[in-house]
Amino acid sequence: MRPISYSRATDAATAVAAVSSDPTSEFLAGGTTEIDLLRQNVLHPRRLVDINRLPLADIETTREGGLRIGALARMSEVAASPLVRERFPMICQALELGASAQLRHMASMGGNLLQRVRCPYYRDAQSPCNKRDPGTGCSAVEGFSRNHAVLGVSEHCIAAHPSDVAVALAALDARVHTLGPHGERTYAFDDFFLLPGDSPHREHPLEHGELITAIEVPATPVARHSLYLKVRDRESYEFALASVAAAVSVVDGTVADLRVALGGVATTPWRARRIEDFLIGAPANRDTFAQAARVELADARPTLMNAFKVELARRTVVRALETLVGDTSRSPA
């Protein structure tokens, strides 16, 4: 058994100083993923700094009409917030579909963004894995890869990003606020998640000891008419095979505004900008939705085991957009 020391931080600056000064230290919030990885001998911290008492759990409206969600706000609290439910329903749906009630009561929003992949080779300490042990190889490339990514992959890693709510936040141009050894920083969501490339072990640009303090969601009027559609093997809190976070505004049968992001099929929360560019100004119908989905998935690099995800993702996009457009057409003027 490996000894692990434990301390509890009472303010953010102290927590950052404690972890940044010791390369073997890590933050501990909800722990719903971290504790499992400790038990599986995948993570090896010698010290855990508990941050649960830090005042980082508020859910507030910004002056511009957006939201600022504290990093320690629990998934269940955010999903139940009237502010979130009214203005950003896709966030609530992604949270509620993302985990069981027990986990949602424990898991923090900041921790959700940093959760590690569910690739079985990563979680098996004996299997070669570039994400866990850089330079050892990717067992999934020639191994069992049914649940792995088809977008944003490299020869060094094909693990799919596991978070649901991160997909919704990607569609909404969220920003991540942090406090680190060199002060406060703000990351655009596109910059916060790194493609695997040649260094899949580096998933975020954070320094060691850099703490997420809040997630900011800018005012996005189109998000009031949004959804999160998740396709999985079973309904009981399974990870996505393909998912879509979408928000759409249609004027006179034409797409006026659109936000789309994909989950379950990419190595990061995948902002579907090709779909957005294709559809804005185009007719809001099934044919154009299908064409846009094909354009987005044109660069997919599937394995033999997960090739079905390409077509599944296309169909999920079409279903999500048709659902939203249908709701719009049925709404009273």
Secondary structure as GFF3:
##gff-version 3
##sequence-region A 1 333
A	DSSP	beta_strand	5	8	.	.	.	ID=ss1
A	DSSP	alpha_helix	12	20	.	.	.	ID=ss2
A	DSSP	beta_strand	25	28	.	.	.	ID=ss3
A	DSSP	alpha_helix	34	39	.	.	.	ID=ss4
A	DSSP	beta_strand	47	50	.	.	.	ID=ss5
A	DSSP	beta_strand	59	61	.	.	.	ID=ss6
A	DSSP	beta_strand	67	70	.	.	.	ID=ss7
A	DSSP	alpha_helix	75	80	.	.	.	ID=ss8
A	DSSP	alpha_helix	82	87	.	.	.	ID=ss9
A	DSSP	alpha_helix	89	98	.	.	.	ID=ss10
A	DSSP	alpha_helix	101	106	.	.	.	ID=ss11
A	DSSP	alpha_helix	109	114	.	.	.	ID=ss12
A	DSSP	alpha_helix	139	142	.	.	.	ID=ss13
A	DSSP	alpha_helix	165	171	.	.	.	ID=ss14
A	DSSP	beta_strand	175	180	.	.	.	ID=ss15
A	DSSP	beta_strand	183	188	.	.	.	ID=ss16
A	DSSP	alpha_helix	189	192	.	.	.	ID=ss17
A	DSSP	beta_strand	211	217	.	.	.	ID=ss18
A	DSSP	three_ten_helix	221	224	.	.	.	ID=ss19
A	DSSP	beta_strand	226	231	.	.	.	ID=ss20
A	DSSP	beta_strand	242	251	.	.	.	ID=ss21
A	DSSP	beta_strand	254	263	.	.	.	ID=ss22
A	DSSP	beta_strand	270	271	.	.	.	ID=ss23
A	DSSP	alpha_helix	273	279	.	.	.	ID=ss24
A	DSSP	alpha_helix	286	296	.	.	.	ID=ss25
A	DSSP	three_ten_helix	297	299	.	.	.	ID=ss26
A	DSSP	alpha_helix	308	330	.	.	.	ID=ss27
###
